Amino acid sequence: MDTGGLIWTHFFLVVCVCACAVSGNPIGTSVINCNGGGTKAFGPVDEGFSGDVELVTGITAGSNVKLVPYVFPTHLEFLELIFTAGETTATVRTKKPLDADVLAASASTLYYSIMCDGEIKYNNTRTLKITDLNDNAPIFEHKEYNKIVSEAQSVNTEVLRVKAVDADSTPANNVVTYSIAPTSEDFMITSSGAFILKRRLNYNVVKSYTFTVKAQDSGGLSDTATVQINIEDFDNLNPYFLHNLYQAFIPEEQVGVFRTIQPEAIKALDGDTGINMTLTYSISAVTPEKYRPNLNIDSNSGVLSVVTAIDREEMDSSTISVNIKAAQTDDPLKTAGAVVSVTVEDINDNAPEFEKSEYSETLLENSPVGAVVFKATVTDLDQGGFVGTLQIVPESAPFSISSDGTVTVRDSTVLDRETTESFIFQIEATETNPPNTVVTAQVNVTLLDENDNSPAFGSSKYEGKVFANQTVGMLLVQVKAEDPDAGVNGQIKYSITFGNGDGYFSIDEDTGTISLAKTIELVENKIQEFPLYITATDGGIIPRSSSVQANIRAPGDSKPQFLQEVYHGTVEEEQDPGVFILKVNFLAIGSWNLQVVTEADKFAISPNGEFTTKVKLDYDEAPHKYSVEISISDATTTATAVVEVQVTDINDNSPVFASDPTTKSVPEDIEVGSNVTVVPATDKDSGFNKEIRYSLRGGEGRFSIDPVSGMVSVAGELDRETKAEYNLQVVAEDQGRPARSSTATLLVQVSDINDNVPKFSEAEYEVEVLETESVDTSVLSLSAADPDEGANGKVTYSIFQQSPSSDPAVFELDPSSGTLRLAQPLDYSRVKVYSLMVQASDGGTPSLVGNSSVVVKVKDVNNNPPEFSKESYDVSVLESLASGAPFLILEVTDSDEVSCIS
């Protein structure tokens, strides 16, 4: 009957109406002898018979007959005599079915006697033979047998004995045979019910046996019992490790507990698992032995740890073999051994190194693209050697470098020794793996000369003068040609190739000085001109040459003059005043005066032509080049020339950041590789001295910086709940020798996003509530946490499902506090268990939701009276119904779970 989940208690008053089926034919018939008695035997009849046993006739009038015991008084329990006074017959009838098993003591024979109650009482004895039937199954004395047996029990000995008894009276029906299931190679059962051990037990293989033992008679009737044999361990085995070989992986420089053991944590067990003696762990050997002091094993837990850090770069092999031992504390001779193969893993703790800190190489000018300059080798003590990238700094250098360190020509157009004698740059090696160490080496490539330049005169035309006071050998003018080639390719010889037909002039082949070879007769008020063609020839195997015109004028008088119209000199910035720059060559007769006409506050010239500085010059403050006019004069004439002074830079300025400190905010879900900000710096110097390279300190590997642009980008995933801000140090370093650097602070603040779902403290809550609790009672306090910030972390609670459902809802949940309260009364007889689905929503956009369930069990209170199934009962009863016989069933129920009805 469906009770809607309620447990009903039933009480039944049973009314039984019994009817006896009486056999129409008795087993036997007899004529009673009331005057002398007699004996009669009946049967056999099968046990279980019910009905008339004997029809007694010949009862004389006025006699009374009755059953009386014969040998066995209890036998009358089976019989009754049906007799009415005045009748001549009576019937012996069974009161209950005949049972041969109860009559086993009388050989399954029923004894009784019929006595006539006249003037003299005579007994008429009777016997009824009953045939035993197999109507009883064997019954075990116990339904469960339990035995604890030592694994050291001797073979062929009895372990325990079971016994079943069959109540049938004859051996044909009561002999019992035993069998066990499942069949066992370890035990057998004898015909007497004894369990015999067939072979030696092993606790570690089988700790217990459960058998179903069956007792069966010859008729197939049976009974079963359970036999539980528990094996008791005996201390006869050594301990053992779960694995003979373990593998461990530790990073070099680690100190502390091994983090990774394979295939699982080190553990040894007592071979006698039932005894499981305490074990002590130790290290028996370490190979190489020198690392024994570096390692330790916890004697109780078997946990391996590093005591002193191991440097992989100092190891011959990256593997250490550790032999460990486990011994029983009660018997140190019982031990087990295992090997732990420890692999020391490399960490990137060594910076790469170039084989040289500075490379000085030579290269023939005009070498083609791809020409090999040299090969740089980078070494790294870490495993695998150097793994990273190579590049040339600055990128404008006309060279490239391959991954194997080979430096080749990238741009051959600038390989002109006469323009640039050497190239100074850096090769930079950057590790691929964090911390992405960058190392550099200085490279100086000197270009070797080839004769690719003709001598070039400094002026397109030279002029010389012959004065009235001329003397043979006097200097007239000096031509100057330059050949930027080196060595003999740049060595120049001068000659007069045309215009010296009269032999007035000679030229020094080395210096280009043109002198007067013989006097010229001057003509008053006339200037004689002698155009000479001078050739300059270099010393190359295939010589190259060029020519220029030198015009010698012979006026009637002389005047002072410079030998060049323009002089060139260089000076480094920041030098003390008085630095010599160059010497100015000039011609003058008599007295003369040399002076600086322009930039006189910065430069000076001595009477003998030494041109020097008067102040410190600063390259960083324009101009970088000065054109200084100088003059020479006598009492009547003045000559001028220009000195071009080039100021060269030195690395005297550090990079300067545009702002410091800088604060930037990024969302925590920003993608790796996204730009954060650029932190620019400038350097007032020039060339390499102003080339800036950026690097980053701090940030825990979450940020990186472009070394050229200074752009800071995200290198690893951010999580505001783990770290809300990063304080980075941006380093700007110029490429001068030595380099100068500056630092700036960049504060990166990680802003929150709604990336965490509220999480309840329990996946499922369970609470019991009395059905009599009043409305608004607090049932349970729920709690959910959201690590996000602000509205993203504010939690609101609600119920989104109630089972079974109801309207209105039985429960309500405070959206702020998470307190669950009763909203409607409870009734155990209606609903015993409520299942609620609750959710916690945060205030983010979109909102994230976490779920949990609440099981509310309603506890019963005895608040319902018992009820009869009917208000009234109508029943009919036979007048012959025996006393004590049941005649009606009353059904009483109580909807409370626990009830006692009387």
BELQUISUL-V748947 format. One record per pair of residues at least 6 apart in sequence whose C-alpha atoms are under 6 Angstrom apart, sorted by sequence separation. I is the first residue (numbers start at 1). GAP is how many residues later the second one is. D is the distance in whole Angstrom. If there is no record, write none. Layout:
I_GAP_D / I_GAP_D
This chain:
116_6_6 / 168_6_5 / 189_6_5 / 216_6_4 / 270_6_5 / 286_6_5 / 297_6_6 / 328_6_6 / 380_6_5 / 401_6_4 / 431_6_5 / 507_6_5 / 538_6_6 / 605_6_4 / 632_6_6 / 705_6_5 / 734_6_6 / 787_6_6 / 813_6_6 / 842_6_6 / 83_7_5 / 115_7_6 / 188_7_6 / 215_7_5 / 270_7_6 / 297_7_4 / 327_7_6 / 379_7_6 / 400_7_6 / 430_7_6 / 483_7_5 / 507_7_4 / 537_7_6 / 604_7_6 / 632_7_5 / 683_7_5 / 705_7_4 / 733_7_6 / 786_7_5 / 813_7_5 / 841_7_6 / 82_8_6 / 100_8_5 / 115_8_4 / 166_8_5 / 188_8_5 / 215_8_5 / 296_8_6 / 327_8_4 / 400_8_5 / 430_8_4 / 506_8_6 / 537_8_4 / 604_8_5 / 631_8_5 / 704_8_6 / 733_8_4 / 812_8_6 / 841_8_4 / 82_9_5 / 114_9_6 / 187_9_6 / 214_9_6 / 296_9_5 / 326_9_5 / 399_9_6 / 429_9_6 / 506_9_5 / 536_9_5 / 603_9_6 / 631_9_4 / 704_9_5 / 732_9_5 / 812_9_5 / 840_9_6 / 81_10_6 / 113_10_6 / 114_10_5 / 187_10_5 / 214_10_5 / 295_10_6 / 326_10_5 / 399_10_5 / 400_10_6 / 429_10_5 / 505_10_6 / 536_10_5 / 603_10_5 / 630_10_6 / 703_10_6 / 732_10_5 / 811_10_6 / 840_10_5 / 81_11_5 / 113_11_5 / 187_11_5 / 213_11_6 / 249_11_6 / 295_11_5 / 325_11_6 / 399_11_5 / 428_11_6 / 465_11_6 / 505_11_5 / 506_11_6 / 535_11_6 / 602_11_6 / 603_11_5 / 630_11_5 / 703_11_5 / 704_11_6 / 731_11_6 / 811_11_5 / 812_11_6 / 839_11_6 / 80_12_6 / 113_12_4 / 186_12_5 / 213_12_5 / 248_12_6 / 294_12_6 / 295_12_5 / 325_12_5 / 398_12_5 / 428_12_4 / 464_12_5 / 505_12_5 / 535_12_4 / 569_12_6 / 602_12_5 / 629_12_6 / 703_12_5 / 731_12_4 / 811_12_5 / 839_12_4 / 80_13_5 / 113_13_6 / 186_13_5 / 212_13_6 / 248_13_5 / 294_13_5 / 324_13_6 / 398_13_5 / 427_13_6 / 464_13_5 / 504_13_5 / 534_13_5 / 594_13_6 / 602_13_6 / 629_13_5 / 694_13_4 / 702_13_5 / 730_13_5 / 810_13_5 / 838_13_6 / 79_14_6 / 112_14_5 / 177_14_6 / 212_14_5 / 247_14_6 / 294_14_5 / 324_14_5 / 427_14_5 / 495_14_6 / 504_14_5 / 534_14_5 / 628_14_5 / 693_14_5 / 702_14_4 / 730_14_5 / 810_14_5 / 838_14_5 / 79_15_4 / 111_15_6 / 211_15_6 / 247_15_5 / 323_15_6 / 426_15_6 / 494_15_4 / 533_15_6 / 628_15_5 / 693_15_5 / 729_15_6 / 798_15_6 / 838_15_6 / 78_16_5 / 79_16_5 / 111_16_5 / 211_16_5 / 246_16_6 / 323_16_5 / 426_16_5 / 493_16_5 / 533_16_5 / 627_16_6 / 694_16_6 / 729_16_5 / 837_16_5 / 78_17_5 / 110_17_6 / 210_17_6 / 282_17_6 / 322_17_6 / 426_17_6 / 493_17_5 / 532_17_6 / 627_17_5 / 728_17_6 / 798_17_6 / 836_17_6 / 78_18_5 / 110_18_5 / 210_18_5 / 281_18_4 / 322_18_5 / 425_18_5 / 494_18_6 / 532_18_5 / 626_18_6 / 728_18_5 / 797_18_4 / 836_18_5 / 109_19_6 / 209_19_6 / 280_19_5 / 321_19_6 / 424_19_6 / 531_19_6 / 532_19_6 / 626_19_5 / 796_19_5 / 835_19_6 / 109_20_4 / 209_20_5 / 280_20_6 / 321_20_5 / 424_20_5 / 531_20_4 / 625_20_6 / 727_20_5 / 796_20_6 / 835_20_5 / 109_21_6 / 208_21_6 / 281_21_6 / 320_21_6 / 423_21_6 / 530_21_6 / 625_21_5 / 726_21_6 / 797_21_6 / 834_21_6 / 108_22_5 / 208_22_4 / 320_22_5 / 355_22_6 / 423_22_5 / 458_22_6 / 530_22_5 / 563_22_6 / 625_22_6 / 726_22_5 / 761_22_6 / 834_22_5 / 869_22_6 / 140_23_6 / 141_23_6 / 208_23_6 / 319_23_5 / 354_23_6 / 422_23_5 / 457_23_6 / 458_23_6 / 529_23_5 / 563_23_5 / 624_23_5 / 657_23_6 / 658_23_6 / 725_23_6 / 760_23_6 / 761_23_6 / 833_23_6 / 868_23_6 / 140_24_4 / 207_24_5 / 319_24_5 / 354_24_4 / 422_24_4 / 457_24_4 / 529_24_4 / 562_24_4 / 657_24_4 / 725_24_4 / 760_24_4 / 833_24_5 / 868_24_4 / 29_25_5 / 31_25_6 / 61_25_6 / 139_25_5 / 318_25_6 / 353_25_5 / 422_25_6 / 456_25_5 / 528_25_6 / 561_25_6 / 584_25_5 / 656_25_5 / 725_25_6 / 759_25_5 / 833_25_6 / 867_25_5 / 26_26_5 / 27_26_5 / 28_26_5 / 29_26_5 / 30_26_5 / 31_26_5 / 32_26_6 / 138_26_6 / 139_26_5 / 241_26_6 / 242_26_6 / 318_26_5 / 353_26_5 / 421_26_6 / 455_26_6 / 456_26_5 / 528_26_5 / 561_26_5 / 583_26_5 / 655_26_6 / 656_26_5 / 724_26_5 / 758_26_6 / 759_26_5 / 832_26_5 / 867_26_5 / 26_27_5 / 27_27_6 / 31_27_5 / 138_27_5 / 241_27_4 / 352_27_6 / 455_27_5 / 527_27_5 / 560_27_5 / 583_27_4 / 655_27_5 / 699_27_6 / 758_27_5 / 866_27_5 / 23_28_5 / 26_28_5 / 138_28_4 / 203_28_6 / 240_28_5 / 352_28_4 / 455_28_4 / 527_28_4 / 560_28_4 / 583_28_6 / 655_28_4 / 758_28_4 / 866_28_4 / 22_29_5 / 23_29_6 / 59_29_4 / 137_29_6 / 240_29_6 / 376_29_5 / 582_29_5 / 699_29_6 / 58_30_6 / 100_30_6 / 163_30_6 / 181_30_6 / 203_30_5 / 239_30_5 / 375_30_5 / 417_30_5 / 581_30_6 / 598_30_5 / 619_30_6 / 680_30_6 / 698_30_5 / 720_30_6 / 828_30_6 / 136_31_6 / 162_31_5 / 181_31_5 / 239_31_4 / 375_31_4 / 581_31_5 / 598_31_5 / 679_31_6 / 697_31_6 / 803_31_6 / 57_32_5 / 100_32_5 / 136_32_6 / 161_32_5 / 180_32_6 / 239_32_5 / 375_32_6 / 499_32_6 / 524_32_5 / 580_32_5 / 597_32_5 / 678_32_5 / 697_32_5 / 803_32_5 / 828_32_6 / 56_33_5 / 161_33_4 / 180_33_4 / 238_33_5 / 287_33_6 / 374_33_6 / 393_33_5 / 479_33_5 / 499_33_5 / 579_33_5 / 597_33_5 / 678_33_4 / 696_33_6 / 802_33_6 / 56_34_5 / 160_34_6 / 161_34_6 / 179_34_6 / 237_34_5 / 287_34_5 / 373_34_6 / 392_34_6 / 451_34_6 / 478_34_5 / 498_34_6 / 522_34_6 / 578_34_5 / 579_34_5 / 596_34_5 / 677_34_6 / 678_34_6 / 696_34_5 / 802_34_5 / 862_34_6 / 56_35_6 / 160_35_5 / 179_35_5 / 237_35_6 / 286_35_6 / 373_35_5 / 392_35_5 / 478_35_4 / 498_35_5 / 578_35_5 / 595_35_6 / 677_35_5 / 801_35_6 / 55_36_5 / 159_36_5 / 178_36_6 / 286_36_5 / 372_36_4 / 391_36_6 / 449_36_6 / 478_36_6 / 497_36_6 / 577_36_5 / 578_36_6 / 595_36_6 / 676_36_5 / 695_36_5 / 782_36_5 / 801_36_5 / 54_37_6 / 158_37_6 / 159_37_6 / 178_37_5 / 235_37_6 / 346_37_6 / 371_37_5 / 391_37_5 / 449_37_5 / 477_37_5 / 496_37_6 / 497_37_6 / 577_37_5 / 594_37_6 / 676_37_5 / 694_37_6 / 781_37_6 / 800_37_6 / 54_38_5 / 158_38_5 / 177_38_6 / 285_38_5 / 370_38_5 / 371_38_5 / 390_38_6 / 451_38_5 / 476_38_6 / 496_38_5 / 577_38_5 / 594_38_5 / 651_38_5 / 675_38_4 / 694_38_5 / 754_38_5 / 781_38_4 / 799_38_6 / 800_38_6 / 53_39_5 / 134_39_5 / 157_39_6 / 177_39_5 / 284_39_5 / 370_39_5 / 390_39_5 / 476_39_5 / 495_39_6 / 577_39_6 / 593_39_5 / 674_39_5 / 693_39_6 / 780_39_6 / 799_39_4 / 52_40_6 / 53_40_5 / 156_40_6 / 157_40_6 / 176_40_5 / 283_40_6 / 284_40_5 / 369_40_5 / 389_40_6 / 475_40_5 / 495_40_5 / 576_40_6 / 593_40_5 / 673_40_6 / 674_40_6 / 693_40_5 / 780_40_5 / 798_40_6 / 52_41_4 / 70_41_6 / 156_41_5 / 176_41_5 / 233_41_5 / 283_41_4 / 369_41_5 / 389_41_5 / 474_41_5 / 494_41_6 / 575_41_5 / 592_41_5 / 673_41_5 / 692_41_5 / 779_41_5 / 798_41_6 / 51_42_6 / 70_42_5 / 155_42_5 / 156_42_6 / 175_42_6 / 282_42_6 / 388_42_5 / 473_42_5 / 474_42_6 / 494_42_5 / 574_42_5 / 592_42_5 / 672_42_5 / 673_42_6 / 692_42_4 / 778_42_6 / 779_42_5 / 797_42_6 / 51_43_5 / 69_43_5 / 70_43_5 / 155_43_6 / 282_43_5 / 369_43_6 / 388_43_4 / 473_43_5 / 493_43_6 / 574_43_5 / 672_43_5 / 691_43_5 / 778_43_4 / 797_43_5 / 50_44_6 / 69_44_6 / 155_44_5 / 281_44_6 / 368_44_6 / 387_44_6 / 388_44_4 / 472_44_5 / 473_44_6 / 493_44_5 / 573_44_5 / 574_44_6 / 672_44_6 / 690_44_6 / 691_44_6 / 777_44_5 / 796_44_5 / 68_45_5 / 281_45_5 / 472_45_5 / 492_45_5 / 573_45_5 / 689_45_6 / 776_45_5 / 777_45_5 / 795_45_6 / 796_45_5 / 67_46_6 / 258_46_6 / 280_46_5 / 472_46_5 / 492_46_4 / 573_46_6 / 689_46_5 / 776_46_5 / 795_46_5 / 50_47_5 / 67_47_5 / 257_47_6 / 258_47_5 / 279_47_6 / 280_47_5 / 491_47_5 / 688_47_5 / 689_47_4 / 775_47_5 / 776_47_6 / 795_47_5 / 49_48_5 / 66_48_6 / 257_48_4 / 279_48_5 / 490_48_6 / 491_48_6 / 688_48_6 / 775_48_5 / 794_48_5 / 48_49_5 / 49_49_5 / 66_49_6 / 256_49_5 / 279_49_5 / 366_49_5 / 489_49_6 / 775_49_6 / 793_49_6 / 794_49_6 / 48_50_5 / 65_50_6 / 151_50_5 / 256_50_5 / 279_50_6 / 365_50_5 / 489_50_5 / 668_50_5 / 775_50_6 / 792_50_6 / 47_51_5 / 48_51_6 / 65_51_5 / 151_51_6 / 255_51_5 / 278_51_6 / 365_51_6 / 488_51_5 / 489_51_4 / 668_51_5 / 792_51_5 / 47_52_5 / 64_52_6 / 65_52_6 / 255_52_6 / 365_52_6 / 668_52_6 / 791_52_5 / 792_52_4 / 47_53_6 / 64_53_5 / 791_53_6 / 63_54_6 / 255_54_5 / 63_55_5 / 254_55_5 / 771_55_5 / 253_56_5 / 771_56_5 / 253_57_5 / 771_57_6 / 252_58_5 / 252_59_6 / 252_60_6 / 104_65_6 / 418_66_5 / 101_67_5 / 101_68_5 / 566_75_6 / 568_75_6 / 570_75_5 / 572_75_6 / 573_75_6 / 565_76_5 / 566_76_5 / 567_76_5 / 568_76_5 / 569_76_5 / 570_76_5 / 571_76_5 / 572_76_5 / 573_76_6 / 566_77_6 / 567_77_6 / 570_77_6 / 561_78_5 / 151_80_6 / 144_81_6 / 146_81_6 / 148_81_6 / 150_81_6 / 151_81_6 / 34_82_5 / 143_82_5 / 144_82_5 / 145_82_5 / 146_82_5 / 147_82_5 / 148_82_5 / 149_82_5 / 150_82_4 / 151_82_6 / 365_82_5 / 668_82_6 / 47_83_6 / 144_83_6 / 146_83_6 / 148_83_6 / 149_83_6 / 358_83_5 / 362_83_5 / 364_83_5 / 365_83_6 / 663_83_6 / 665_83_6 / 667_83_6 / 668_83_6 / 46_84_6 / 47_84_6 / 137_84_5 / 138_84_6 / 139_84_6 / 357_84_5 / 358_84_5 / 359_84_5 / 360_84_5 / 361_84_5 / 362_84_5 / 363_84_5 / 364_84_4 / 365_84_6 / 660_84_5 / 661_84_5 / 662_84_5 / 663_84_5 / 664_84_5 / 665_84_5 / 666_84_5 / 667_84_5 / 668_84_6 / 37_85_5 / 39_85_6 / 41_85_6 / 43_85_5 / 44_85_5 / 45_85_5 / 46_85_5 / 47_85_6 / 137_85_5 / 138_85_6 / 358_85_6 / 360_85_6 / 362_85_6 / 363_85_6 / 651_85_6 / 661_85_6 / 663_85_6 / 665_85_6 / 666_85_6 / 36_86_6 / 37_86_5 / 38_86_5 / 39_86_5 / 40_86_5 / 41_86_5 / 42_86_5 / 43_86_5 / 44_86_5 / 45_86_6 / 654_86_5 / 37_87_5 / 39_87_6 / 41_87_6 / 463_87_5 / 465_87_6 / 654_87_6 / 655_87_6 / 771_87_6 / 34_88_6 / 461_88_5 / 462_88_4 / 463_88_5 / 464_88_4 / 465_88_5 / 466_88_4 / 468_88_6 / 764_88_6 / 766_88_6 / 768_88_6 / 770_88_6 / 771_88_6 / 461_89_6 / 462_89_6 / 463_89_6 / 464_89_6 / 465_89_5 / 468_89_5 / 763_89_5 / 764_89_5 / 765_89_5 / 766_89_5 / 767_89_5 / 768_89_5 / 769_89_5 / 770_89_5 / 454_90_5 / 455_90_6 / 467_90_5 / 754_90_6 / 764_90_6 / 766_90_6 / 768_90_6 / 769_90_6 / 454_91_5 / 455_91_6 / 467_91_4 / 757_91_5 / 759_91_6 / 252_92_6 / 757_92_6 / 758_92_5 / 245_93_6 / 247_93_6 / 249_93_6 / 251_93_6 / 252_93_6 / 757_93_6 / 244_94_5 / 245_94_5 / 246_94_5 / 247_94_5 / 248_94_5 / 249_94_5 / 250_94_5 / 251_94_5 / 252_94_6 / 245_95_6 / 250_95_6 / 238_96_5 / 239_96_6 / 240_96_5 / 238_97_6 / 239_97_5 / 16_870_5 / 15_871_3 / 16_871_5 / 14_872_5 / 15_872_3 / 15_873_4 / 14_874_5 / 13_875_6 / 14_875_5 / 13_876_4 / 12_877_5 / 13_877_5 / 12_878_5 / 12_879_6 / 11_880_5 / 10_881_6 / 11_881_6 / 10_882_6 / 10_883_6 / 9_884_5 / 8_885_6 / 7_890_6
